[in-house]
Amino acid sequence: MALVLDNYRGILSHPGAKAFAAAGLLARLPISMFNISVILMVQLQYDSYAMAGRVAAVGTLVWAAQTVPTARLVDRIGQRAAMIPLTLVFIVGAVMAVVTAMTHGPEWLLWVSVTIASVQGPLGSLTRARWSHLLDSDRDIHTAFALEGALDEVLFVTGPALATILATLVWPPLGVVVCLVALVIGMTILLAQTGTEPAPHAGTDVDSLGLRLPPAVIAVAAVTLGIGAMFGAFDISVVAFADEAGRQTLSGVVIAIVSAGSLVGGLLYGARHWRMPLWKRTVLGALAMTVGFGALALSPNLAVLATLGLLAGLTIAPTMTNADTVVQRVVKRHQITEGMAWLRIGMGVGVAFGAWLAGGLVEHSGARAGLGVSAAGAGLALVLVLASAGILRRGTERGDRAAEDDAPPPSEREVAVEQPPTPPHL
């Protein structure tokens, strides 16, 4: 484990790296917690999974639609200038959502509230853009993106469990309130760190990706659509599955276990410098994820769901790391925030569709139908990645060659990382 962590210590030793990584982690808590907090708040207040799915889907669609324009804004005028007003917009929307739900306001007003709250800016791209600005080699950026993926999973371990406990045992909208507080504090700390902030790129529309989006970015954005459908259906289905078992308070724990598996998978994946081409790793990751979430849909009870979820979770962070790395290799550095945002569009549309479809099916056919939608989303991601394998190969070949040129000859340390150590008793 010490050898694995050495890779992360290296990138975190850069000036300012630890500070912006920690602040960014807190600032993006809403990514892991806001959606399920809204689902729980609406379901508990209105007693309707279908309504909860609709409201969550509307918010996610808006979140997806705003990612590219706000990412472009961040690239043009800088993170500080763009994110301060966007944070204020989130505060207004989150407060409106809480007031509407607690007063049993009309569904359309909930739609308006989550629409406003979902204009959050590219929260998941801010620290990744800082890493790309700070680091020079593809190997280090691969490790940094894997660390970011692992940190995301820390949020997905703690966020859903915390949201469930707060909503079911304390106060239905408390998860939304915690998201608001975390975003304000984290963003305040992050934006104060101007030393690691990428310089604004004050260009014209020609400098944006726009209609000249690289084919490889289109391909992985399509793949994340399937992954998003898997996530969107999974969250609401797990809440319903636990509810059917009379243990709704455990739904967040199950989601946290799945995320813990992803955390472990991401850390192990990022610690190794891979010789296998990136496009092949992307295909194999999607295949493993499809097998894992297909098995989850057959779970007979919560215990089996949690156990299989831990194994399925191992595939999530590596697959998302591959998608992020594809973008990093095919776009210019000053376009990295926008490039990442296109992946979030695919993810957001998928989450919205998955939550909407699963919410209706759960309402009429039970939680297992929703888990089937989650498995189908993973299967869609696999189909799309297989269909675009040639595009991914051509788009990343230059990056693969650069990574190989940058890599030092194999050392005893690298061999030790790639092979399990001999057990002490042998």
C-alpha positions in Angstrom: 0.0 0.0 0.0 2.9 2.4 0.7 4.2 1.8 -2.8 0.8 2.6 -4.2 0.5 5.8 -2.2 3.9 7.0 -3.3 2.5 7.9 -6.7 -0.1 10.2 -5.1 2.4 11.7 -2.7 4.5 12.8 -5.7 1.8 14.9 -7.3 0.5 16.2 -4.0 4.0 17.6 -3.2 3.6 20.3 -5.8 3.0 23.8 -4.2 -0.7 24.3 -3.6 -1.8 20.9 -4.7 -3.1 19.6 -1.4 -4.9 22.8 -0.6 -6.9 23.0 -3.9 -7.6 19.2 -3.9 -9.1 19.4 -0.4 -11.1 22.5 -1.1 -12.3 21.2 -4.4 -13.4 18.0 -2.7 -15.7 19.9 -0.3 -17.0 22.2 -3.0 -18.2 19.4 -5.2 -20.2 17.6 -2.4 -23.4 18.5 -4.3 -22.3 16.2 -7.1 -22.7 13.1 -4.9 -25.4 14.3 -2.5 -27.7 16.9 -4.1 -29.6 14.5 -6.4 -30.3 11.8 -3.8 -31.1 14.6 -1.2 -33.8 15.9 -3.6 -35.1 12.4 -4.3 -35.5 11.7 -0.6 -36.9 15.1 0.3 -39.6 14.9 -2.4 -40.4 11.2 -1.7 -40.8 11.8 2.0 -42.8 15.0 1.6 -45.1 13.9 -1.2 -44.9 10.1 -0.9 -44.2 9.5 -4.6 -41.2 7.9 -6.2 -42.5 8.9 -9.7 -42.6 12.6 -8.7 -39.2 12.3 -7.0 -37.8 10.8 -10.2 -39.3 13.6 -12.4 -38.0 16.4 -10.2 -34.5 14.8 -10.0 -34.5 14.3 -13.8 -35.4 18.0 -14.5 -32.6 19.2 -12.3 -30.1 16.8 -13.9 -31.0 17.8 -17.4 -30.5 21.5 -16.6 -27.2 20.6 -14.9 -26.1 18.8 -18.0 -27.2 21.7 -20.3 -25.3 24.3 -18.3 -22.0 22.5 -18.0 -20.5 23.6 -21.4 -21.6 27.2 -21.3 -20.4 27.6 -17.7 -17.2 25.7 -18.5 -16.6 28.0 -21.4 -17.2 31.0 -19.1 -14.7 29.6 -16.6 -12.0 29.1 -19.3 -12.6 32.6 -20.7 -12.8 34.8 -17.5 -11.2 32.5 -14.9 -12.5 30.3 -12.1 -12.9 33.0 -9.5 -14.8 35.5 -11.7 -17.2 32.8 -13.0 -17.8 30.7 -9.9 -18.7 33.4 -7.4 -22.0 34.4 -9.2 -22.8 30.8 -10.1 -22.5 29.8 -6.4 -25.0 32.6 -5.5 -27.4 31.2 -8.1 -27.2 27.7 -6.5 -27.9 29.2 -3.1 -31.1 30.8 -4.4 -32.3 27.6 -6.1 -31.5 25.3 -3.1 -33.4 27.6 -0.7 -36.4 27.7 -3.0 -36.5 23.9 -3.3 -36.5 23.5 0.5 -39.2 26.1 1.1 -41.4 24.6 -1.7 -41.1 21.0 -0.5 -41.7 21.9 3.2 -44.8 23.8 2.3 -46.0 21.2 -0.1 -45.9 23.6 -3.0 -46.8 22.5 -6.5 -44.5 20.2 -8.5 -43.9 22.9 -11.2 -42.4 25.1 -8.5 -40.0 22.3 -7.5 -39.0 22.0 -11.2 -38.2 25.8 -11.2 -36.3 25.5 -7.9 -34.1 22.6 -9.0 -33.6 24.2 -12.4 -32.1 27.2 -10.7 -30.1 25.1 -8.2 -28.6 23.0 -11.0 -26.8 26.0 -12.6 -23.8 25.1 -10.5 -20.9 25.5 -12.9 -18.5 22.7 -13.8 -17.8 21.6 -10.3 -16.1 18.4 -11.3 -13.7 20.1 -13.7 -12.3 22.9 -11.6 -9.6 20.9 -9.8 -8.9 18.7 -12.9 -8.2 21.9 -14.8 -5.8 23.0 -12.1 -4.0 19.6 -12.3 -3.6 20.0 -16.0 -2.2 23.5 -15.5 0.2 22.3 -12.7 1.6 19.1 -14.1 3.6 18.4 -17.3 3.7 14.7 -18.0 0.9 12.4 -19.1 1.9 9.9 -16.4 1.4 12.5 -13.6 -1.9 13.7 -15.1 -3.1 10.1 -15.3 -2.3 9.7 -11.6 -3.9 13.1 -10.8 -7.1 12.2 -12.6 -7.2 8.8 -10.9 -6.8 10.7 -7.6 -9.7 13.0 -8.5 -11.8 10.0 -9.4 -11.0 8.4 -6.0 -11.8 11.6 -4.2 -15.1 11.7 -6.0 -15.8 8.2 -4.6 -15.0 9.5 -1.1 -17.9 11.8 -1.6 -20.0 9.0 -3.0 -19.2 6.9 0.0 -20.1 9.5 2.5 -22.6 11.7 0.6 -25.5 9.3 0.0 -25.2 7.7 3.4 -25.2 11.1 5.1 -28.1 12.3 2.9 -30.2 9.3 3.8 -29.5 9.6 7.5 -30.2 13.3 7.6 -33.4 13.0 5.5 -35.0 10.0 7.2 -33.9 10.4 10.8 -33.5 14.2 11.2 -35.3 16.5 8.7 -36.2 15.7 5.1 -34.5 18.7 3.4 -31.3 18.7 5.6 -29.3 16.9 2.9 -30.0 19.8 0.6 -28.9 22.3 3.3 -25.7 20.5 3.9 -24.9 20.6 0.1 -25.4 24.3 0.2 -23.1 24.9 3.1 -20.4 22.6 1.8 -20.4 24.3 -1.6 -20.2 27.8 -0.2 -17.3 26.9 2.2 -15.4 24.8 -0.3 -15.7 27.3 -3.1 -14.6 30.1 -0.8 -11.4 28.3 0.0 -10.8 27.1 -3.5 -11.2 30.4 -5.2 -8.9 32.1 -2.7 -6.1 30.0 -4.0 -5.1 32.0 -7.1 -1.6 30.6 -7.4 -2.9 27.3 -8.9 -5.7 28.8 -10.9 -5.3 28.4 -14.7 -5.0 31.7 -16.5 -8.1 32.9 -18.3 -8.0 32.3 -22.1 -9.7 35.4 -23.4 -10.2 34.2 -27.0 -13.0 34.2 -29.4 -15.6 31.6 -30.2 -13.0 30.0 -32.6 -11.0 29.0 -29.5 -13.9 27.0 -28.1 -14.5 23.4 -29.0 -18.0 24.2 -30.3 -19.0 22.3 -33.5 -15.4 21.2 -34.0 -15.7 18.7 -31.1 -13.0 16.0 -31.5 -14.6 12.6 -32.5 -13.0 10.9 -29.4 -14.7 13.4 -27.1 -18.0 12.8 -28.8 -17.5 9.1 -28.4 -16.7 9.1 -24.6 -19.5 11.6 -24.0 -21.9 9.1 -25.6 -20.4 6.4 -23.4 -21.0 8.5 -20.3 -24.7 8.8 -21.3 -25.1 5.1 -20.6 -23.1 5.3 -17.4 -25.3 8.2 -16.3 -28.4 6.2 -17.0 -26.9 3.4 -14.8 -26.3 5.9 -11.9 -29.6 7.7 -12.2 -31.6 4.5 -12.1 -29.4 2.9 -9.4 -29.9 5.7 -6.8 -33.7 5.7 -6.8 -33.9 1.9 -7.2 -31.7 1.3 -4.1 -33.9 3.7 -2.0 -37.0 1.8 -3.2 -35.3 -1.7 -2.7 -34.4 -0.8 0.9 -37.9 0.6 1.4 -39.5 -2.6 0.2 -37.3 -4.5 2.7 -38.5 -2.1 5.5 -35.0 -0.7 5.8 -35.0 2.6 3.9 -32.4 4.1 6.2 -29.9 1.5 4.9 -30.2 2.7 1.2 -27.5 5.3 1.7 -25.2 2.7 3.3 -25.6 0.4 0.2 -24.8 3.3 -2.1 -21.8 4.1 0.1 -20.6 0.5 -0.2 -20.7 0.6 -3.9 -18.8 3.9 -3.9 -16.2 2.4 -1.5 -15.6 -0.3 -4.1 -15.1 2.4 -6.7 -12.7 4.3 -4.3 -10.5 1.2 -4.0 -10.7 0.5 -7.7 -9.7 4.1 -8.5 -6.8 4.2 -6.2 -5.3 0.9 -7.4 -5.9 1.8 -11.0 -4.3 5.2 -10.8 -1.3 3.9 -8.9 -0.2 1.8 -11.9 1.3 3.2 -15.1 -0.4 1.1 -17.8 1.3 -0.1 -20.9 -2.0 -1.3 -22.4 -3.4 1.3 -24.8 -6.0 3.7 -23.4 -8.7 2.7 -25.8 -8.4 -1.0 -24.8 -8.6 -0.1 -21.1 -11.8 1.9 -21.9 -13.4 -1.1 -23.6 -12.4 -3.5 -20.8 -13.6 -1.1 -18.1 -17.1 -0.8 -19.7 -17.3 -4.6 -20.1 -16.4 -5.2 -16.4 -18.9 -2.6 -15.3 -21.7 -4.2 -17.4 -21.1 -7.6 -15.8 -21.0 -6.1 -12.3 -24.3 -4.1 -12.6 -26.0 -6.9 -14.5 -25.3 -9.1 -11.5 -26.7 -6.4 -9.1 -30.1 -6.5 -10.8 -30.4 -10.1 -9.7 -29.8 -9.5 -6.0 -32.4 -11.2 -3.8 -31.9 -9.1 -0.7 -30.0 -6.1 0.7 -27.1 -8.1 1.9 -26.4 -9.6 -1.5 -27.0 -6.2 -3.1 -24.4 -4.6 -0.9 -21.9 -7.5 -1.4 -22.2 -7.5 -5.2 -22.2 -3.7 -5.1 -18.8 -3.6 -3.6 -17.4 -5.7 -6.4 -19.3 -3.8 -9.1 -18.1 -0.5 -7.7 -14.5 -1.5 -8.4 -15.1 -0.8 -12.1 -16.6 2.7 -11.8 -13.7 5.0 -11.0 -11.3 3.3 -13.5 -13.9 3.6 -16.3 -14.5 7.3 -15.5 -10.7 7.9 -15.3 -10.4 6.5 -18.8 -13.0 8.8 -20.1 -11.4 11.9 -18.5 -8.0 10.9 -19.8 -9.3 10.5 -23.4 -10.5 14.2 -23.2 -7.2 15.3 -21.6 -5.2 13.8 -24.5 -7.2 15.1 -27.4 -8.0 18.7 -26.5 -5.8 21.7 -25.9 -4.9 22.6 -22.3 -6.8 25.8 -22.3 -9.9 23.9 -23.4 -9.7 21.2 -20.7 -12.6 22.5 -18.6 -14.9 22.7 -21.6 -13.8 19.2 -22.8 -14.6 17.7 -19.4 -17.9 19.4 -19.5 -19.0 17.5 -22.6 -18.6 14.3 -20.6 -20.8 15.8 -17.9 -23.5 16.5 -20.5 -23.6 12.9 -21.5 -23.6 11.9 -17.8 -26.3 14.4 -16.9 -28.6 13.4 -19.7 -28.1 9.7 -18.8 -28.8 10.3 -15.1 -32.0 12.3 -15.9 -33.3 9.6 -18.3 -32.4 6.8 -15.8 -34.0 8.5 -12.8 -37.1 9.4 -14.7 -37.6 5.9 -16.2 -36.7 4.0 -13.1 -38.9 6.3 -10.9 -42.0 5.4 -13.0 -41.1 1.7 -13.1 -40.4 1.5 -9.4 -43.8 3.1 -8.7 -45.7 0.5 -10.8 -43.5 -2.6 -10.9 -41.2 -2.4 -7.9 -37.5 -1.7 -7.2 -36.2 -4.7 -9.2 -37.5 -3.1 -12.4 -35.4 0.0 -11.6 -32.3 -2.1 -11.0 -32.9 -3.6 -14.5 -32.8 -0.1 -15.9 -29.5 0.5 -14.2 -28.1 -2.7 -15.7 -29.4 -1.7 -19.1 -27.6 1.6 -18.8 -24.3 -0.2 -18.2 -25.0 -2.4 -21.2 -25.7 0.7 -23.3 -22.3 2.1 -22.3 -20.6 -1.1 -23.4 -22.4 -1.1 -26.7 -21.4 2.5 -27.3 -17.8 2.0 -26.4 -17.5 -1.0 -28.7 -19.0 0.9 -31.5 -16.6 3.8 -31.0 -13.5 1.7 -30.3 -11.8 2.7 -33.6 -12.5 6.4 -33.0 -11.0 6.1 -29.5 -8.0 4.3 -30.8 -7.2 6.9 -33.5 -7.8 9.8 -31.1 -5.6 8.5 -28.3 -2.7 7.0 -30.2 -0.6 10.1 -30.1 -1.2 10.4 -26.3 -0.3 6.7 -25.9 3.0 7.2 -27.7 3.7 10.3 -25.7 3.1 8.5 -22.5 5.4 5.7 -23.5 8.2 8.1 -24.5 7.8 9.8 -21.1 7.9 6.6 -19.1 11.2 5.6 -17.6 12.6 2.0 -18.0 10.9 -0.5 -15.6 12.4 -0.4 -12.2 12.2 -2.7 -9.2 9.6 -0.3 -7.7 7.3 -0.5 -10.7 7.5 -4.3 -10.7 6.6 -4.2 -7.0 3.6 -2.1 -7.7 2.3 -4.3 -10.5 2.7 -7.6 -8.7 1.3 -8.5 -5.3 3.9 -8.8 -2.5 4.8 -12.1 -1.1 2.8 -12.9 2.0 4.9 -12.6 5.2 4.3 -16.2 6.3 5.8 -17.5 3.1 
